[in-house]
Amino acid sequence: MATVATLALTTTSPAPVHADIPPAMLAPSAPGQVPSLAPMLKTVLPTVVNIAVSSKVQIQNPLLNDPFFRRFFNVPPGQQQPQEREEQAIGSGVIVDAAKGYVLTNNHVVEHADKIKVRLNDDRQFDAKLIGTDPQTDLAVLQIKADGLNALPLGDSAQLQVGDFVVAIGSPFNLRQTVTSGIVSGLGRNTGADDGSYQDFIQTDASINPGNSGGALINLRGELVGINSQIYSQSGGSIGIGFSIPVNLAKSVMSQLIATGKFERGRIGIVGQNLTPELVKALGLKENTHGALVAKVAPGTPADKAGLKDGDVVIQANGKTIKDMPELRNLIGLLKIGEKVDLTVLRDGATKQITVVVGKSPDEKVSAGGNDNGKDGGTAGGKGLNPKLKGATFGPVQDSDSKGVQVIELDRDSPAAEAGLQPGDIILSVNRHPVTGLADFQKLASGNGDLLLYVRRGDGALYLALQ
């Protein structure tokens, strides 16, 4: 007799596995009652809101760009102009200050919004004011004027451990007040995005879907421990890998956004990299040494003035063990300008203590034609730049210690592009006055007059007249 084995193949993805809340942790509040999260959620749900945003985008029929088509069909000139269409999107938010009506959410929920409406769980709806955003941490603060609000207590995300039970609340697919449960699957996660963002995510298997962005991740005490931000998915829906911004990071950013409307990021002026086993061996370090290797110290920066050198390995910052460069970058980037950071470094086999005063970040950008919210890709500081530069975003010269400002982004149909400016161009002078940096550039390129730009492009240079 032969036994036949049958192998069943399927093209569907396996269902995600979620951790159930153990009954032992949720004892019934009274005899005869079953364990439930409901008592805790009764106080939490009113603090999580639905956010609806609307924005106007320009659309244009590509056939209208064809001169033959316009002549053949006698299209009037006025119809060649782009038309506007209103787009709508949804997200979630968390009330963090009931008295002042502050709502914490994701930057990507509101970054392109012309109008923002916040709807409470009791169906009251309010127009929201955008207080400030920080794209690099994907956080934003709104404010509503309403009575009878409830705020969610802020927890301590530094106390989270892998395996802790958490609950996600938000409006996935506009299904308001949706609650899902799971555990902390990982801490200190970096999704690998190479966009300059600051990442120190809490990973969770609590279901997070489109519309959950900006919602709350809470612990079983009903405290906010994270702001739901991203998911990893090949289908657009949850597969049990979601990412939340730790509340401790959010508190630091939120306080500055409320105070000034923007977040000034600290820097010390180094380029660093992670230690690899090969680098550890080549540098003569002990096995399993972790830290951030300083590849370059920019001249004249806080790190240079403090005595940090190329080849130093930072192993601690303000008493915290540093495992890699992203961790050091996150720690310094969230410090306030003027604060001190105490670094423990390895140099030539010895340990040294170096104190650096945190300076202003070189990552700031300005764009012409921006508004108070910096919605056009720059900061509010870009407001006032010459309209002839509209459509261009400028930042510090990248990968160089050279003076001047660099064209970071450029709208192809903008006046700046039509004048001949190109992405990557480095502007060295405006109207024959040298440009040393962004602040200089903003003063020289303000107003409405003609501009004469001296531009370095690759190995060459040229003058551009914007009239």
HELIX and SHEET records of a PDB file:
HELIX    1   1 PRO A   23  MET A   25  5                                   3    
HELIX    2   2 ALA A   38  VAL A   44  1                                   7    
HELIX    3   3 LEU A   45  THR A   47  5                                   3    
HELIX    4   4 PRO A   62  ASN A   65  5                                   4    
HELIX    5   5 PRO A   67  PHE A   72  1                                   6    
HELIX    6   6 PRO A   77  GLN A   80  5                                   4    
HELIX    7   7 ASN A  107  VAL A  110  1                                   4    
HELIX    8   8 SER A  157  GLN A  159  5                                   3    
HELIX    9   9 PRO A  172  ASN A  174  5                                   3    
HELIX   10  10 VAL A  247  THR A  260  1                                  14    
HELIX   11  11 PRO A  277  ALA A  282  1                                   6    
HELIX   12  12 PRO A  302  ALA A  306  1                                   5    
HELIX   13  13 MET A  325  GLY A  333  1                                   9    
HELIX   14  14 ALA A  380  GLY A  382  5                                   3    
HELIX   15  15 PRO A  387  LEU A  389  5                                   3    
HELIX   16  16 PRO A  415  GLU A  418  1                                   4    
HELIX   17  17 LEU A  438  LEU A  444  1                                   7    
SHEET    1   A 7 GLN A 125  ASP A 127  0                                        
SHEET    2   A 7 LYS A 115  ARG A 119 -1                                        
SHEET    3   A 7 VAL A  48  ILE A  59 -1                                        
SHEET    4   A 7 GLN A  83  ASP A  97 -1                                        
SHEET    5   A 7 TYR A 102  THR A 105 -1                                        
SHEET    6   A 7 LEU A 139  GLN A 143 -1                                        
SHEET    7   A 7 LYS A 129  ASP A 134 -1                                        
SHEET    1   B 7 PHE A 165  GLY A 170  0                                        
SHEET    2   B 7 THR A 178  ARG A 189 -1                                        
SHEET    3   B 7 PHE A 201  THR A 204 -1                                        
SHEET    4   B 7 GLY A 242  PRO A 246 -1                                        
SHEET    5   B 7 LEU A 224  ILE A 231 -1                                        
SHEET    6   B 7 ALA A 216  ASN A 219 -1                                        
SHEET    7   B 7 PHE A 165  GLY A 170 -1                                        
SHEET    1   C 2 GLY A 266  ARG A 267  0                                        
SHEET    2   C 2 GLY A 359  LYS A 360 -1                                        
SHEET    1   D 4 ILE A 270  ASN A 274  0                                        
SHEET    2   D 4 ALA A 292  VAL A 297 -1                                        
SHEET    3   D 4 VAL A 313  ALA A 317 -1                                        
SHEET    4   D 4 LYS A 320  THR A 321 -1                                        
SHEET    1   E 5 ILE A 270  ASN A 274  0                                        
SHEET    2   E 5 ALA A 292  VAL A 297 -1                                        
SHEET    3   E 5 VAL A 313  ALA A 317 -1                                        
SHEET    4   E 5 LYS A 340  ARG A 347 -1                                        
SHEET    5   E 5 ALA A 350  VAL A 357 -1                                        
SHEET    1   F 5 VAL A 366  SER A 367  0                                        
SHEET    2   F 5 ALA A 392  PRO A 396 -1                                        
SHEET    3   F 5 VAL A 405  LEU A 410 -1                                        
SHEET    4   F 5 ILE A 426  VAL A 430 -1                                        
SHEET    5   F 5 HIS A 433  PRO A 434 -1                                        
SHEET    1   G 6 VAL A 366  SER A 367  0                                        
SHEET    2   G 6 ALA A 392  PRO A 396 -1                                        
SHEET    3   G 6 VAL A 405  LEU A 410 -1                                        
SHEET    4   G 6 ILE A 426  VAL A 430 -1                                        
SHEET    5   G 6 LEU A 451  ARG A 457 -1                                        
SHEET    6   G 6 GLY A 460  LEU A 466 -1                                        
END                                                                             
